[in-house]
Amino acid sequence: MVNQPISLILVGAIKVTNPRARGKKSFQDIVDSIESVGLKRPITVTKRAVDQGSFTHDLVCGQGRLEAFKVLGQAEIPAFVIEATRAEALVKGLVENCARRQHNAYELLRDISRLKASKYTDVEIAAKIGLSAEYVRGVARLLVQGEKRLLRAVESGQIPLAVAVDISNADDLGVQMVLQHAYESNALRGHKLVMARRLIENRRRRGKGLETSLPQRQRRLSAAALIKAYEEDTDRKRILVRKADAARNRLLFVTHALRQLMAEESFHDVLTAEGLGTIPKTLAARISKVEPA
């Protein structure tokens, strides 16, 4: 569009056919930038074949700039007017939106879905939006499986895309193996591993989507579901009790062994020779069966 002429179009005559949500801060940044230095790049529109009401053009890309002009009270906005069918205009808008450096998981998911619906291959989509074909392939797979929760985690940097795809294709046991492999390969460590486990638990309990609440009819649990939940909770508590018993037995063994060693004079001599003639008061009280004060 370097040599394409720029036209002044009435702001009120442009219809936004593919509206997008935008954060207040990012939108205010656009407004402030246009107010201080002007419009850096014209918007792109296509002329309607048939006027509908006051609209003479459809917006292809530049919704933020158009809305900023409205906020600033401008009557006209510079624009490139291109010739394109409705489908072509939609694709051009999607390409620009996808190519933005900052986009949220839902938008990326929706736009790649629309590009695929327009018969673009993963390689073609990757070339258009500046991402790798493997990334687009992974996102498309998560999209098909409805894994919005996993995709949001990928976009926020909580887990790598490859790990998210493996999780989406695994059952409960397989998910644990995926996490173990990710830990061993240094793909997930420390805080990220904790966040991944929390994500998987939320996905198991609340589903793959991002909905925060379920319809009322889905909240009603059947008797079988309640029994299953009770059994799962009981199993977790049994495991906890077994771990506590194992820890207690180990401590009893260590206490008994230390008690026998402390009864040996030769052991005392070794400790003294190594400069370890004293032990903590609590440990000494436990060994001698005397409760600490």
C-alpha positions in Angstrom: 0.0 0.0 0.0 3.0 2.3 -0.3 1.9 4.1 -3.4 -1.8 3.7 -2.8 -3.7 7.1 -2.4 -5.1 8.0 1.0 -8.7 9.1 1.2 -10.5 11.0 4.0 -13.6 9.1 5.1 -16.3 10.2 7.4 -15.8 8.5 10.8 -19.6 7.9 11.1 -19.7 6.3 7.6 -17.5 3.3 8.5 -19.0 0.1 9.9 -17.0 -2.2 12.1 -17.9 -5.6 10.8 -15.6 -7.6 13.1 -15.5 -5.8 16.4 -12.9 -6.7 19.0 -12.6 -6.2 22.7 -9.7 -4.0 23.9 -8.3 -3.2 27.3 -8.9 0.3 28.6 -5.2 1.0 29.1 -4.2 -0.2 25.6 -7.0 1.9 24.1 -6.1 5.0 26.1 -2.5 4.6 24.8 -3.8 4.7 21.2 -5.8 7.8 22.0 -2.9 9.5 23.7 -0.5 8.6 20.8 -2.8 10.0 18.2 -3.6 13.1 20.2 0.1 13.9 20.7 1.8 12.9 17.4 -1.1 12.2 15.1 -2.1 9.1 13.1 1.0 7.2 12.1 -0.8 4.8 9.8 -4.1 5.2 8.0 -6.9 2.6 8.6 -8.0 0.3 5.8 -11.5 0.1 4.6 -13.5 -1.3 1.7 -16.3 0.4 -0.1 -19.7 -1.2 0.4 -21.4 -2.5 -2.8 -24.7 -1.3 -1.5 -25.0 1.5 1.1 -26.9 0.5 4.3 -28.2 3.5 6.1 -25.4 6.0 6.9 -22.6 3.4 6.3 -20.7 3.6 3.0 -17.5 1.7 4.0 -16.6 -1.5 6.0 -13.6 -1.5 8.2 -10.9 -4.0 7.3 -8.4 -3.1 10.0 -7.8 -0.2 12.4 -10.7 -0.4 14.9 -8.6 1.1 17.7 -7.5 4.0 15.5 -11.1 4.6 14.3 -12.5 4.5 17.9 -9.8 6.9 19.0 -10.7 9.4 16.3 -14.3 9.2 17.6 -13.2 9.9 21.2 -11.1 12.8 20.0 -14.1 14.3 18.1 -12.6 14.0 14.6 -15.1 14.0 11.8 -12.9 12.3 9.2 -10.1 9.8 9.2 -7.3 9.0 6.7 -7.9 5.6 5.1 -6.7 3.2 2.4 -9.7 2.2 0.3 -9.1 -1.3 -1.1 -11.2 -3.5 -3.4 -12.0 -6.8 -1.7 -14.9 -9.1 -1.2 -16.4 -9.5 2.3 -14.5 -12.7 2.8 -11.2 -11.2 1.6 -11.7 -8.2 3.9 -12.3 -10.4 6.9 -9.1 -12.4 6.2 -7.0 -9.3 5.8 -8.4 -8.0 9.1 -7.6 -11.3 10.8 -4.1 -11.3 9.5 -3.4 -7.9 10.9 -5.0 -8.7 14.3 -3.0 -11.9 14.6 0.2 -10.2 13.6 0.0 -7.8 16.6 2.7 -8.5 19.1 0.2 -8.6 22.0 -2.9 -10.6 21.7 -4.8 -12.6 24.2 -5.4 -16.4 24.0 -9.1 -16.1 23.1 -8.4 -13.7 20.2 -5.6 -15.9 18.8 -7.7 -19.0 19.1 -10.7 -17.3 17.3 -8.6 -15.7 14.5 -6.6 -18.9 13.7 -9.9 -20.7 13.6 -11.3 -18.3 11.1 -8.2 -18.4 8.9 -8.4 -22.2 8.9 -12.1 -21.9 8.0 -11.0 -19.8 5.0 -9.0 -22.8 3.8 -5.6 -21.5 4.7 -3.0 -24.2 5.6 -1.0 -24.1 8.8 2.1 -23.0 6.9 0.2 -20.2 5.1 -1.3 -19.0 8.4 2.1 -19.1 10.1 3.6 -17.0 7.2 0.9 -14.4 7.5 0.9 -13.9 11.3 4.7 -14.3 11.9 4.5 -17.5 14.0 6.0 -20.9 13.4 4.0 -23.6 11.6 4.5 -25.8 14.6 3.0 -23.2 16.9 0.0 -22.7 14.6 -0.5 -26.5 14.4 -0.4 -26.8 18.2 -2.8 -23.9 18.6 -5.1 -25.5 16.0 -5.1 -28.8 17.8 -5.9 -27.2 21.1 -8.7 -25.3 19.4 -10.3 -28.4 17.9 -10.2 -30.0 21.4 -11.7 -26.9 23.1 -8.6 -26.4 25.3 -9.0 -22.7 26.0 -7.7 -23.1 29.6 -4.4 -24.7 28.3 -4.1 -22.1 25.5 -4.4 -19.2 27.9 -1.6 -20.9 30.0 0.6 -21.1 26.8 0.0 -17.4 26.0 0.8 -16.3 29.5 4.1 -18.3 29.5 3.0 -20.7 32.2 3.6 -23.9 30.1 5.3 -24.5 26.7 2.9 -25.2 23.8 4.3 -28.7 23.3 3.6 -29.6 26.9 0.0 -28.2 26.6 -0.6 -30.4 23.4 0.7 -33.5 25.2 -1.5 -32.8 28.2 -4.6 -32.4 25.9 -3.9 -35.8 24.4 -3.3 -37.7 27.7 -5.5 -39.3 30.3 -5.1 -38.6 34.1 -2.2 -41.1 34.4 -0.6 -39.8 31.1 -0.8 -36.2 32.4 1.4 -37.1 35.3 3.9 -38.7 33.0 3.9 -35.6 30.8 4.7 -33.4 33.8 7.5 -35.8 34.9 9.0 -35.7 31.4 8.7 -31.9 31.3 10.5 -31.7 34.7 13.3 -34.0 33.6 13.8 -32.0 30.4 13.8 -28.7 32.3 10.7 -27.5 30.4 8.9 -27.1 33.7 10.7 -26.4 37.0 10.0 -24.6 40.2 7.1 -22.1 40.2 6.1 -23.1 36.7 5.7 -26.7 37.7 3.5 -25.7 40.6 1.4 -23.6 38.3 1.1 -26.4 35.8 -0.2 -28.8 38.5 -2.7 -26.2 39.6 -3.9 -25.7 36.0 -4.3 -29.4 35.5 -6.4 -29.7 38.7 -8.6 -26.8 37.6 -9.0 -28.3 34.2 -10.0 -31.7 35.7 -12.5 -30.1 38.1 -13.9 -27.2 36.0 -13.4 -28.4 32.4 -11.3 -27.3 29.4 -13.0 -23.9 28.9 -12.6 -20.6 30.7 -16.1 -20.4 32.1 -16.1 -19.5 35.8 -19.5 -21.0 36.5 -21.7 -23.8 35.2 -25.4 -23.7 34.3 -27.7 -24.5 37.2 -28.7 -27.8 35.8 -25.0 -28.9 35.7 -24.5 -28.0 39.3 -26.9 -30.6 40.6 -24.9 -33.7 41.4 -26.3 -37.2 41.1 -26.0 -39.7 43.9 -23.4 -41.6 41.9 -21.3 -38.3 41.5 -21.5 -37.6 45.2 -20.4 -41.1 46.0 -17.5 -40.8 43.6 -16.4 -37.5 45.1 -16.6 -39.0 48.6 -14.6 -42.0 47.6 -11.9 -39.8 45.9 -11.7 -37.6 49.0 -11.5 -40.7 51.2 -8.7 -42.1 49.0 -6.7 -38.9 49.4 -7.0 -39.0 53.1 -6.0 -42.7 53.2 -2.8 -41.8 51.3 -2.1 -38.9 53.7 -2.5 -41.3 56.7 -0.2 -43.8 55.1 2.4 -41.1 54.5 2.1 -39.9 58.1 2.5 -43.5 59.5 5.5 -44.1 57.3 7.1 -40.8 58.6 6.3 -41.8 62.2 7.9 -45.2 61.8 11.0 -43.7 60.3 11.3 -41.3 63.2 10.8 -44.1 65.8 13.6 -46.1 64.1 16.0 -43.1 64.1 15.2 -42.4 67.8 15.7 -46.0 68.8 19.0 -46.2 66.9 20.3 -42.9 68.4 19.3 -44.1 71.9 21.4 -47.3 71.5 24.3 -45.3 70.1 24.3 -42.8 72.9 24.4 -45.6 75.4 27.9 -46.7 74.0 30.9 -45.0 75.6 33.0 -45.4 72.5 30.4 -43.5 70.5 30.7 -40.6 73.1 34.5 -40.6 72.6 34.1 -40.4 68.8 31.7 -37.5 69.2 34.0 -35.7 71.6 37.0 -36.2 69.3 35.1 -34.7 66.4 33.9 -31.7 68.5 30.3 -32.9 68.6 30.0 -33.4 72.3 26.6 -31.8 72.6 23.2 -32.3 70.8 20.1 -30.2 70.6 18.0 -30.2 73.8 14.8 -31.4 72.1 16.6 -34.4 70.5 18.3 -35.3 73.8 15.0 -35.2 75.6 13.4 -37.5 72.9 16.2 -40.0 73.1 16.1 -40.1 76.9 12.3 -40.3 76.8 12.0 -37.0 78.8 9.5 -34.5 77.5 11.2 -31.1 76.8 10.2 -28.2 79.1 
